[in-house]
Amino acid sequence: MKGANTTEIDPKTKYPIIDILPEQKKLMAEKKYGATMRLGAYPAVLEKGTIAYKAYGHAKISERHRHRYEVNPVYVKRLEKAGLVFSGVSPSRRLMEVAELPRAVHPFFSARSSIRN
């Protein structure tokens, strides 16, 4: 997706891969900024057989957050089809918590926020 970006850097990007979630945008439009940031620890479920699962040794972890921007749910399937693995997700499967490349592409690439058990 040529020109894909985060709306934090390019608010007019054609492909807002990283964006503020729609429900947060609504709150921000109402000037209710305090309810738009994910703060503190949130649960994540890891997919067995992934780099993240191997690193932590179990399926449930806790991830600390301090941000407003998330992987845009509109693009998750397209990113997965292109080869990105979302190896850690929120229990509701709405929020992508950990992403990695398949081992055939890279032996240990994993991206996430600060995670702790």
Secondary structure, DSSP 4 states (H G I P E B T S, - for coil): -TT-EETTT-TT-SSEEEEE-HHHHHHHHTT-GGGSSEEEEEEEEEPTTSHHHHHHSSSEEEEEEEESEEE-GGGHHHHHHTT-EEEEE-TTS-SEEEEE--TTT-SS-EEES-EE-
